[in-house]
Amino acid sequence: MKQMYFTKYIFLIYFSFFFYTAQAFTDKDNKGAQSDGRQDSSFLNNKNSNFMKGKDFFKKALKLKKKNKDKKAFKNFEKSLKYFIEANKEYSNNIEILSYLGQTFNEVGDLNMSEIYYQEGLNIDPTDNFINQKLGELYFNSKRINLANERLKVLNSCNCQEYINLKTIFEKN
C-alpha cells in the first residue's frame, strides 16, 4: 500500500516537473523550440556585440561628417562596416543590420554594395519604410528615376515621414 502511494507521489512529481519545465521554454505564442529567435532582436543591444560597436562608430562618423572632418569620418565609417559585416555573419537576415550596412556602404561611396544590402533588407520586409526611402534616394542620386519612383509608390500608402522625405527630393529637382 505504501509502495502504491509512493509510486503515485513520484509520478505526480515527475509529471508536474516536466509540465512546468515545458511551459518555461515556450514563448508567448507557445512555439517553444520551434521559434527561431529572430523576432526578438534584443541580443543586438548588448554593449559588446559587433552590431553595437558598429552602431557606435557609425554615430561617431556622422558627427565627424557634420563637422567636415571627412577623413576621420571615413575611417569611422570603415570601422563600423567591419563590425556590421561581422554582425551580419553572426545574425544573417536581420533587417536592422542590413539597413545599417546599406547606409554605411552608401556613406563610403560604394553604391553597389549599398544597393545590395538594401535589396536584401527588402527581401525580408518589402514594406520597410526606412529601407524603401534610402533605396529610393540611392536610385534618384544615381539617375535611375524610374526605380526611385517605384520606391515612392511603395511608400505612398504609409503616410509616413519617409514618404515625405523621398517626395521632397523629387520636388527639389
CNS distance restraints for C-alpha pairs under 8 A (distance, minus, plus):
assign (resid   1 and name CA) (resid   5 and name CA) 6.53 0.50 0.50
assign (resid   2 and name CA) (resid   6 and name CA) 6.01 0.50 0.50
assign (resid   3 and name CA) (resid   7 and name CA) 6.03 0.50 0.50
assign (resid   4 and name CA) (resid   8 and name CA) 6.22 0.50 0.50
assign (resid   5 and name CA) (resid   9 and name CA) 5.98 0.50 0.50
assign (resid   6 and name CA) (resid  10 and name CA) 6.13 0.50 0.50
assign (resid   7 and name CA) (resid  11 and name CA) 6.08 0.50 0.50
assign (resid   8 and name CA) (resid  12 and name CA) 6.06 0.50 0.50
assign (resid   9 and name CA) (resid  13 and name CA) 6.28 0.50 0.50
assign (resid  10 and name CA) (resid  14 and name CA) 5.99 0.50 0.50
assign (resid  11 and name CA) (resid  15 and name CA) 5.97 0.50 0.50
assign (resid  12 and name CA) (resid  16 and name CA) 6.06 0.50 0.50
assign (resid  13 and name CA) (resid  17 and name CA) 5.99 0.50 0.50
assign (resid  14 and name CA) (resid  18 and name CA) 6.44 0.50 0.50
assign (resid  15 and name CA) (resid  19 and name CA) 6.06 0.50 0.50
assign (resid  16 and name CA) (resid  20 and name CA) 6.05 0.50 0.50
assign (resid  17 and name CA) (resid  21 and name CA) 6.02 0.50 0.50
assign (resid  18 and name CA) (resid  22 and name CA) 5.99 0.50 0.50
assign (resid  19 and name CA) (resid  23 and name CA) 6.38 0.50 0.50
assign (resid  20 and name CA) (resid  24 and name CA) 6.23 0.50 0.50
assign (resid  21 and name CA) (resid  25 and name CA) 6.66 0.50 0.50
assign (resid  22 and name CA) (resid  26 and name CA) 6.81 0.50 0.50
assign (resid  25 and name CA) (resid  32 and name CA) 5.57 0.50 0.50
assign (resid  25 and name CA) (resid  33 and name CA) 7.39 0.50 0.50
assign (resid  26 and name CA) (resid  30 and name CA) 5.00 0.50 0.50
assign (resid  26 and name CA) (resid  31 and name CA) 5.77 0.50 0.50
assign (resid  26 and name CA) (resid  32 and name CA) 3.69 0.50 0.50
assign (resid  26 and name CA) (resid  33 and name CA) 7.12 0.50 0.50
assign (resid  27 and name CA) (resid  31 and name CA) 5.91 0.50 0.50
assign (resid  27 and name CA) (resid  32 and name CA) 5.57 0.50 0.50
assign (resid  27 and name CA) (resid  35 and name CA) 7.80 0.50 0.50
assign (resid  31 and name CA) (resid  35 and name CA) 5.54 0.50 0.50
assign (resid  37 and name CA) (resid  41 and name CA) 7.84 0.50 0.50
assign (resid  38 and name CA) (resid  94 and name CA) 7.57 0.50 0.50
assign (resid  41 and name CA) (resid  45 and name CA) 7.78 0.50 0.50
assign (resid  42 and name CA) (resid  46 and name CA) 7.58 0.50 0.50
assign (resid  43 and name CA) (resid  49 and name CA) 7.94 0.50 0.50
assign (resid  44 and name CA) (resid  49 and name CA) 6.34 0.50 0.50
assign (resid  44 and name CA) (resid  51 and name CA) 5.96 0.50 0.50
assign (resid  44 and name CA) (resid  52 and name CA) 6.64 0.50 0.50
assign (resid  45 and name CA) (resid  49 and name CA) 7.18 0.50 0.50
assign (resid  45 and name CA) (resid  51 and name CA) 7.68 0.50 0.50
assign (resid  45 and name CA) (resid  52 and name CA) 6.21 0.50 0.50
assign (resid  46 and name CA) (resid  52 and name CA) 6.79 0.50 0.50
assign (resid  47 and name CA) (resid  52 and name CA) 5.81 0.50 0.50
assign (resid  47 and name CA) (resid  53 and name CA) 7.22 0.50 0.50
assign (resid  48 and name CA) (resid  52 and name CA) 6.76 0.50 0.50
assign (resid  48 and name CA) (resid  53 and name CA) 6.81 0.50 0.50
assign (resid  49 and name CA) (resid  53 and name CA) 6.36 0.50 0.50
assign (resid  49 and name CA) (resid  87 and name CA) 7.60 0.50 0.50
assign (resid  50 and name CA) (resid  54 and name CA) 6.03 0.50 0.50
assign (resid  50 and name CA) (resid  83 and name CA) 4.92 0.50 0.50
assign (resid  50 and name CA) (resid  84 and name CA) 6.46 0.50 0.50
assign (resid  50 and name CA) (resid  86 and name CA) 6.39 0.50 0.50
assign (resid  50 and name CA) (resid  87 and name CA) 5.21 0.50 0.50
assign (resid  51 and name CA) (resid  55 and name CA) 6.08 0.50 0.50
assign (resid  51 and name CA) (resid  83 and name CA) 6.19 0.50 0.50
assign (resid  51 and name CA) (resid  84 and name CA) 5.59 0.50 0.50
assign (resid  51 and name CA) (resid  86 and name CA) 7.97 0.50 0.50
assign (resid  51 and name CA) (resid  87 and name CA) 5.34 0.50 0.50
assign (resid  51 and name CA) (resid  97 and name CA) 7.12 0.50 0.50
assign (resid  52 and name CA) (resid  56 and name CA) 6.08 0.50 0.50
assign (resid  53 and name CA) (resid  57 and name CA) 6.36 0.50 0.50
assign (resid  53 and name CA) (resid  80 and name CA) 7.07 0.50 0.50
assign (resid  53 and name CA) (resid  83 and name CA) 6.41 0.50 0.50
assign (resid  54 and name CA) (resid  58 and name CA) 6.04 0.50 0.50
assign (resid  54 and name CA) (resid  79 and name CA) 7.03 0.50 0.50
assign (resid  54 and name CA) (resid  80 and name CA) 3.95 0.50 0.50
assign (resid  54 and name CA) (resid  81 and name CA) 6.63 0.50 0.50
assign (resid  54 and name CA) (resid  82 and name CA) 7.37 0.50 0.50
assign (resid  54 and name CA) (resid  83 and name CA) 4.75 0.50 0.50
assign (resid  54 and name CA) (resid  84 and name CA) 5.48 0.50 0.50
assign (resid  55 and name CA) (resid  59 and name CA) 6.18 0.50 0.50
assign (resid  55 and name CA) (resid  80 and name CA) 6.57 0.50 0.50
assign (resid  55 and name CA) (resid  84 and name CA) 7.93 0.50 0.50
assign (resid  55 and name CA) (resid 100 and name CA) 7.92 0.50 0.50
assign (resid  56 and name CA) (resid  60 and name CA) 6.21 0.50 0.50
assign (resid  56 and name CA) (resid  80 and name CA) 7.57 0.50 0.50
assign (resid  57 and name CA) (resid  61 and name CA) 6.02 0.50 0.50
assign (resid  57 and name CA) (resid  76 and name CA) 5.39 0.50 0.50
assign (resid  57 and name CA) (resid  77 and name CA) 6.60 0.50 0.50
assign (resid  57 and name CA) (resid  79 and name CA) 6.56 0.50 0.50
assign (resid  57 and name CA) (resid  80 and name CA) 5.06 0.50 0.50
assign (resid  58 and name CA) (resid  62 and name CA) 6.29 0.50 0.50
assign (resid  58 and name CA) (resid  76 and name CA) 6.52 0.50 0.50
assign (resid  58 and name CA) (resid  77 and name CA) 5.67 0.50 0.50
assign (resid  58 and name CA) (resid  80 and name CA) 5.51 0.50 0.50
assign (resid  58 and name CA) (resid 104 and name CA) 7.41 0.50 0.50
assign (resid  59 and name CA) (resid  63 and name CA) 6.40 0.50 0.50
assign (resid  60 and name CA) (resid  64 and name CA) 6.30 0.50 0.50
assign (resid  60 and name CA) (resid  73 and name CA) 7.46 0.50 0.50
assign (resid  60 and name CA) (resid  76 and name CA) 6.91 0.50 0.50
assign (resid  61 and name CA) (resid  65 and name CA) 6.05 0.50 0.50
assign (resid  61 and name CA) (resid  72 and name CA) 7.27 0.50 0.50
assign (resid  61 and name CA) (resid  73 and name CA) 4.25 0.50 0.50
assign (resid  61 and name CA) (resid  74 and name CA) 6.90 0.50 0.50
assign (resid  61 and name CA) (resid  75 and name CA) 7.81 0.50 0.50
assign (resid  61 and name CA) (resid  76 and name CA) 5.10 0.50 0.50
assign (resid  61 and name CA) (resid  77 and name CA) 5.75 0.50 0.50
assign (resid  62 and name CA) (resid  66 and name CA) 6.30 0.50 0.50
assign (resid  62 and name CA) (resid  73 and name CA) 6.78 0.50 0.50
assign (resid  63 and name CA) (resid  67 and name CA) 6.51 0.50 0.50
assign (resid  63 and name CA) (resid  73 and name CA) 7.82 0.50 0.50
assign (resid  64 and name CA) (resid  68 and name CA) 6.38 0.50 0.50
assign (resid  64 and name CA) (resid  69 and name CA) 5.21 0.50 0.50
assign (resid  64 and name CA) (resid  70 and name CA) 6.85 0.50 0.50
assign (resid  64 and name CA) (resid  72 and name CA) 6.75 0.50 0.50
assign (resid  64 and name CA) (resid  73 and name CA) 5.14 0.50 0.50
assign (resid  65 and name CA) (resid  69 and name CA) 5.53 0.50 0.50
assign (resid  65 and name CA) (resid  70 and name CA) 5.50 0.50 0.50
assign (resid  65 and name CA) (resid  73 and name CA) 5.45 0.50 0.50
assign (resid  69 and name CA) (resid  73 and name CA) 6.10 0.50 0.50
assign (resid  70 and name CA) (resid  74 and name CA) 5.96 0.50 0.50
assign (resid  71 and name CA) (resid  75 and name CA) 6.37 0.50 0.50
assign (resid  72 and name CA) (resid  76 and name CA) 6.32 0.50 0.50
assign (resid  73 and name CA) (resid  77 and name CA) 6.14 0.50 0.50
assign (resid  74 and name CA) (resid  78 and name CA) 6.20 0.50 0.50
assign (resid  74 and name CA) (resid 108 and name CA) 6.50 0.50 0.50
assign (resid  75 and name CA) (resid  79 and name CA) 6.25 0.50 0.50
assign (resid  76 and name CA) (resid  80 and name CA) 6.09 0.50 0.50
assign (resid  77 and name CA) (resid  81 and name CA) 6.17 0.50 0.50
assign (resid  77 and name CA) (resid 104 and name CA) 6.24 0.50 0.50
assign (resid  77 and name CA) (resid 107 and name CA) 7.25 0.50 0.50
assign (resid  77 and name CA) (resid 108 and name CA) 6.77 0.50 0.50
assign (resid  78 and name CA) (resid  82 and name CA) 6.51 0.50 0.50
assign (resid  78 and name CA) (resid 104 and name CA) 7.99 0.50 0.50
assign (resid  78 and name CA) (resid 108 and name CA) 7.42 0.50 0.50
assign (resid  79 and name CA) (resid  83 and name CA) 6.65 0.50 0.50
assign (resid  80 and name CA) (resid  84 and name CA) 6.10 0.50 0.50
assign (resid  80 and name CA) (resid 104 and name CA) 7.55 0.50 0.50
assign (resid  81 and name CA) (resid  85 and name CA) 5.97 0.50 0.50
assign (resid  81 and name CA) (resid 101 and name CA) 6.69 0.50 0.50
assign (resid  81 and name CA) (resid 104 and name CA) 6.45 0.50 0.50
assign (resid  81 and name CA) (resid 105 and name CA) 7.46 0.50 0.50
assign (resid  82 and name CA) (resid  86 and name CA) 6.33 0.50 0.50
assign (resid  83 and name CA) (resid  87 and name CA) 6.09 0.50 0.50
assign (resid  84 and name CA) (resid  88 and name CA) 6.03 0.50 0.50
assign (resid  84 and name CA) (resid  97 and name CA) 6.46 0.50 0.50
assign (resid  84 and name CA) (resid 100 and name CA) 7.30 0.50 0.50
assign (resid  84 and name CA) (resid 101 and name CA) 6.26 0.50 0.50
assign (resid  85 and name CA) (resid  89 and name CA) 6.30 0.50 0.50
assign (resid  85 and name CA) (resid 101 and name CA) 7.37 0.50 0.50
assign (resid  86 and name CA) (resid  90 and name CA) 6.33 0.50 0.50
assign (resid  87 and name CA) (resid  91 and name CA) 5.95 0.50 0.50
assign (resid  87 and name CA) (resid  92 and name CA) 7.74 0.50 0.50
assign (resid  87 and name CA) (resid  97 and name CA) 7.15 0.50 0.50
assign (resid  88 and name CA) (resid  92 and name CA) 4.79 0.50 0.50
assign (resid  88 and name CA) (resid  93 and name CA) 7.33 0.50 0.50
assign (resid  88 and name CA) (resid  94 and name CA) 7.29 0.50 0.50
assign (resid  88 and name CA) (resid  97 and name CA) 6.32 0.50 0.50
assign (resid  88 and name CA) (resid  98 and name CA) 7.36 0.50 0.50
assign (resid  93 and name CA) (resid  98 and name CA) 7.32 0.50 0.50
assign (resid  93 and name CA) (resid 120 and name CA) 7.78 0.50 0.50
assign (resid  93 and name CA) (resid 121 and name CA) 7.45 0.50 0.50
assign (resid  93 and name CA) (resid 124 and name CA) 7.16 0.50 0.50
assign (resid  94 and name CA) (resid  98 and name CA) 6.30 0.50 0.50
assign (resid  94 and name CA) (resid 121 and name CA) 7.76 0.50 0.50
assign (resid  95 and name CA) (resid  99 and name CA) 6.01 0.50 0.50
assign (resid  95 and name CA) (resid 121 and name CA) 5.20 0.50 0.50
assign (resid  95 and name CA) (resid 124 and name CA) 7.00 0.50 0.50
assign (resid  95 and name CA) (resid 125 and name CA) 7.73 0.50 0.50
assign (resid  96 and name CA) (resid 100 and name CA) 6.35 0.50 0.50
assign (resid  97 and name CA) (resid 101 and name CA) 6.14 0.50 0.50
assign (resid  98 and name CA) (resid 102 and name CA) 6.15 0.50 0.50
assign (resid  98 and name CA) (resid 117 and name CA) 5.47 0.50 0.50
assign (resid  98 and name CA) (resid 118 and name CA) 6.58 0.50 0.50
assign (resid  98 and name CA) (resid 120 and name CA) 7.04 0.50 0.50
assign (resid  98 and name CA) (resid 121 and name CA) 5.68 0.50 0.50
assign (resid  99 and name CA) (resid 103 and name CA) 6.26 0.50 0.50
assign (resid  99 and name CA) (resid 117 and name CA) 6.93 0.50 0.50
assign (resid  99 and name CA) (resid 118 and name CA) 6.14 0.50 0.50
assign (resid  99 and name CA) (resid 121 and name CA) 6.58 0.50 0.50
assign (resid  99 and name CA) (resid 131 and name CA) 6.39 0.50 0.50
assign (resid 100 and name CA) (resid 104 and name CA) 5.94 0.50 0.50
assign (resid 101 and name CA) (resid 105 and name CA) 6.04 0.50 0.50
assign (resid 101 and name CA) (resid 114 and name CA) 6.85 0.50 0.50
assign (resid 101 and name CA) (resid 117 and name CA) 6.32 0.50 0.50
assign (resid 102 and name CA) (resid 106 and name CA) 6.12 0.50 0.50
assign (resid 102 and name CA) (resid 113 and name CA) 7.05 0.50 0.50
assign (resid 102 and name CA) (resid 114 and name CA) 4.04 0.50 0.50
assign (resid 102 and name CA) (resid 115 and name CA) 6.54 0.50 0.50
assign (resid 102 and name CA) (resid 116 and name CA) 7.49 0.50 0.50
assign (resid 102 and name CA) (resid 117 and name CA) 5.04 0.50 0.50
assign (resid 102 and name CA) (resid 118 and name CA) 5.36 0.50 0.50
assign (resid 103 and name CA) (resid 107 and name CA) 6.24 0.50 0.50
assign (resid 103 and name CA) (resid 114 and name CA) 6.53 0.50 0.50
assign (resid 103 and name CA) (resid 134 and name CA) 7.72 0.50 0.50
assign (resid 104 and name CA) (resid 108 and name CA) 6.39 0.50 0.50
assign (resid 104 and name CA) (resid 114 and name CA) 7.45 0.50 0.50
assign (resid 105 and name CA) (resid 109 and name CA) 6.22 0.50 0.50
assign (resid 105 and name CA) (resid 110 and name CA) 5.15 0.50 0.50
assign (resid 105 and name CA) (resid 111 and name CA) 6.55 0.50 0.50
assign (resid 105 and name CA) (resid 113 and name CA) 6.20 0.50 0.50
assign (resid 105 and name CA) (resid 114 and name CA) 4.91 0.50 0.50
assign (resid 106 and name CA) (resid 110 and name CA) 5.61 0.50 0.50
assign (resid 106 and name CA) (resid 111 and name CA) 5.35 0.50 0.50
assign (resid 106 and name CA) (resid 113 and name CA) 7.88 0.50 0.50
assign (resid 106 and name CA) (resid 114 and name CA) 5.30 0.50 0.50
assign (resid 110 and name CA) (resid 114 and name CA) 6.27 0.50 0.50
assign (resid 111 and name CA) (resid 115 and name CA) 6.01 0.50 0.50
assign (resid 111 and name CA) (resid 138 and name CA) 7.48 0.50 0.50
assign (resid 112 and name CA) (resid 116 and name CA) 6.29 0.50 0.50
assign (resid 113 and name CA) (resid 117 and name CA) 6.30 0.50 0.50
assign (resid 114 and name CA) (resid 118 and name CA) 6.19 0.50 0.50
assign (resid 115 and name CA) (resid 119 and name CA) 6.04 0.50 0.50
assign (resid 115 and name CA) (resid 135 and name CA) 6.69 0.50 0.50
assign (resid 115 and name CA) (resid 138 and name CA) 7.52 0.50 0.50
assign (resid 116 and name CA) (resid 120 and name CA) 6.17 0.50 0.50
assign (resid 117 and name CA) (resid 121 and name CA) 6.21 0.50 0.50
assign (resid 118 and name CA) (resid 122 and name CA) 6.32 0.50 0.50
assign (resid 118 and name CA) (resid 131 and name CA) 6.03 0.50 0.50
assign (resid 118 and name CA) (resid 132 and name CA) 7.96 0.50 0.50
assign (resid 118 and name CA) (resid 134 and name CA) 7.87 0.50 0.50
assign (resid 118 and name CA) (resid 135 and name CA) 6.31 0.50 0.50
assign (resid 119 and name CA) (resid 123 and name CA) 6.16 0.50 0.50
assign (resid 119 and name CA) (resid 135 and name CA) 7.94 0.50 0.50
assign (resid 120 and name CA) (resid 124 and name CA) 6.70 0.50 0.50
assign (resid 121 and name CA) (resid 125 and name CA) 6.30 0.50 0.50
assign (resid 121 and name CA) (resid 126 and name CA) 7.60 0.50 0.50
assign (resid 121 and name CA) (resid 131 and name CA) 7.16 0.50 0.50
assign (resid 122 and name CA) (resid 126 and name CA) 4.24 0.50 0.50
assign (resid 122 and name CA) (resid 127 and name CA) 7.10 0.50 0.50
assign (resid 122 and name CA) (resid 128 and name CA) 6.78 0.50 0.50
assign (resid 122 and name CA) (resid 131 and name CA) 7.09 0.50 0.50
assign (resid 122 and name CA) (resid 132 and name CA) 7.60 0.50 0.50
assign (resid 126 and name CA) (resid 132 and name CA) 7.95 0.50 0.50
assign (resid 127 and name CA) (resid 132 and name CA) 7.33 0.50 0.50
assign (resid 127 and name CA) (resid 154 and name CA) 7.10 0.50 0.50
assign (resid 127 and name CA) (resid 155 and name CA) 7.77 0.50 0.50
assign (resid 128 and name CA) (resid 132 and name CA) 6.16 0.50 0.50
assign (resid 129 and name CA) (resid 133 and name CA) 6.16 0.50 0.50
assign (resid 129 and name CA) (resid 155 and name CA) 6.46 0.50 0.50
assign (resid 129 and name CA) (resid 158 and name CA) 7.81 0.50 0.50
assign (resid 129 and name CA) (resid 160 and name CA) 8.00 0.50 0.50
assign (resid 129 and name CA) (resid 162 and name CA) 6.18 0.50 0.50
assign (resid 129 and name CA) (resid 163 and name CA) 7.82 0.50 0.50
assign (resid 130 and name CA) (resid 134 and name CA) 6.24 0.50 0.50
assign (resid 130 and name CA) (resid 162 and name CA) 6.25 0.50 0.50
assign (resid 131 and name CA) (resid 135 and name CA) 5.90 0.50 0.50
assign (resid 132 and name CA) (resid 136 and name CA) 5.94 0.50 0.50
assign (resid 132 and name CA) (resid 151 and name CA) 5.53 0.50 0.50
assign (resid 132 and name CA) (resid 152 and name CA) 7.72 0.50 0.50
assign (resid 132 and name CA) (resid 154 and name CA) 7.49 0.50 0.50
assign (resid 132 and name CA) (resid 155 and name CA) 7.09 0.50 0.50
assign (resid 133 and name CA) (resid 137 and name CA) 6.20 0.50 0.50
assign (resid 133 and name CA) (resid 151 and name CA) 6.80 0.50 0.50
assign (resid 133 and name CA) (resid 152 and name CA) 7.45 0.50 0.50
assign (resid 133 and name CA) (resid 155 and name CA) 7.62 0.50 0.50
assign (resid 133 and name CA) (resid 162 and name CA) 5.64 0.50 0.50
assign (resid 133 and name CA) (resid 163 and name CA) 6.88 0.50 0.50
assign (resid 133 and name CA) (resid 165 and name CA) 7.59 0.50 0.50
assign (resid 133 and name CA) (resid 166 and name CA) 5.94 0.50 0.50
assign (resid 134 and name CA) (resid 138 and name CA) 6.18 0.50 0.50
assign (resid 135 and name CA) (resid 139 and name CA) 6.15 0.50 0.50
assign (resid 135 and name CA) (resid 148 and name CA) 7.44 0.50 0.50
assign (resid 135 and name CA) (resid 151 and name CA) 7.24 0.50 0.50
assign (resid 136 and name CA) (resid 140 and name CA) 6.06 0.50 0.50
assign (resid 136 and name CA) (resid 147 and name CA) 7.12 0.50 0.50
assign (resid 136 and name CA) (resid 148 and name CA) 4.31 0.50 0.50
assign (resid 136 and name CA) (resid 149 and name CA) 7.29 0.50 0.50
assign (resid 136 and name CA) (resid 150 and name CA) 7.83 0.50 0.50
assign (resid 136 and name CA) (resid 151 and name CA) 5.23 0.50 0.50
assign (resid 136 and name CA) (resid 152 and name CA) 6.83 0.50 0.50
assign (resid 136 and name CA) (resid 166 and name CA) 6.94 0.50 0.50
assign (resid 137 and name CA) (resid 141 and name CA) 6.04 0.50 0.50
assign (resid 137 and name CA) (resid 148 and name CA) 6.82 0.50 0.50
assign (resid 137 and name CA) (resid 166 and name CA) 6.64 0.50 0.50
assign (resid 137 and name CA) (resid 169 and name CA) 7.73 0.50 0.50
assign (resid 138 and name CA) (resid 142 and name CA) 6.15 0.50 0.50
assign (resid 138 and name CA) (resid 148 and name CA) 7.80 0.50 0.50
assign (resid 139 and name CA) (resid 143 and name CA) 6.26 0.50 0.50
assign (resid 139 and name CA) (resid 144 and name CA) 4.94 0.50 0.50
assign (resid 139 and name CA) (resid 145 and name CA) 6.40 0.50 0.50
assign (resid 139 and name CA) (resid 147 and name CA) 6.17 0.50 0.50
assign (resid 139 and name CA) (resid 148 and name CA) 5.09 0.50 0.50
assign (resid 140 and name CA) (resid 144 and name CA) 5.54 0.50 0.50
assign (resid 140 and name CA) (resid 145 and name CA) 5.25 0.50 0.50
assign (resid 140 and name CA) (resid 147 and name CA) 7.84 0.50 0.50
assign (resid 140 and name CA) (resid 148 and name CA) 5.41 0.50 0.50
assign (resid 144 and name CA) (resid 148 and name CA) 6.38 0.50 0.50
assign (resid 145 and name CA) (resid 149 and name CA) 6.03 0.50 0.50
assign (resid 146 and name CA) (resid 150 and name CA) 6.51 0.50 0.50
assign (resid 147 and name CA) (resid 151 and name CA) 6.62 0.50 0.50
assign (resid 148 and name CA) (resid 152 and name CA) 6.34 0.50 0.50
assign (resid 149 and name CA) (resid 153 and name CA) 6.18 0.50 0.50
assign (resid 150 and name CA) (resid 154 and name CA) 6.36 0.50 0.50
assign (resid 151 and name CA) (resid 155 and name CA) 6.36 0.50 0.50
assign (resid 152 and name CA) (resid 156 and name CA) 5.98 0.50 0.50
assign (resid 152 and name CA) (resid 163 and name CA) 6.54 0.50 0.50
assign (resid 152 and name CA) (resid 166 and name CA) 6.77 0.50 0.50
assign (resid 152 and name CA) (resid 167 and name CA) 7.05 0.50 0.50
assign (resid 153 and name CA) (resid 157 and name CA) 7.54 0.50 0.50
assign (resid 154 and name CA) (resid 158 and name CA) 7.98 0.50 0.50
assign (resid 155 and name CA) (resid 159 and name CA) 7.32 0.50 0.50
assign (resid 155 and name CA) (resid 160 and name CA) 7.64 0.50 0.50
assign (resid 155 and name CA) (resid 162 and name CA) 7.27 0.50 0.50
assign (resid 155 and name CA) (resid 163 and name CA) 5.23 0.50 0.50
assign (resid 156 and name CA) (resid 163 and name CA) 6.20 0.50 0.50
assign (resid 158 and name CA) (resid 163 and name CA) 7.37 0.50 0.50
assign (resid 159 and name CA) (resid 163 and name CA) 6.64 0.50 0.50
assign (resid 159 and name CA) (resid 164 and name CA) 7.97 0.50 0.50
assign (resid 160 and name CA) (resid 164 and name CA) 6.68 0.50 0.50
assign (resid 161 and name CA) (resid 165 and name CA) 6.08 0.50 0.50
assign (resid 162 and name CA) (resid 166 and name CA) 6.23 0.50 0.50
assign (resid 163 and name CA) (resid 167 and name CA) 5.99 0.50 0.50
assign (resid 164 and name CA) (resid 168 and name CA) 6.01 0.50 0.50
assign (resid 165 and name CA) (resid 169 and name CA) 6.62 0.50 0.50
assign (resid 166 and name CA) (resid 170 and name CA) 6.66 0.50 0.50
assign (resid 167 and name CA) (resid 171 and name CA) 6.31 0.50 0.50
assign (resid 168 and name CA) (resid 172 and name CA) 6.14 0.50 0.50
assign (resid 169 and name CA) (resid 173 and name CA) 6.59 0.50 0.50
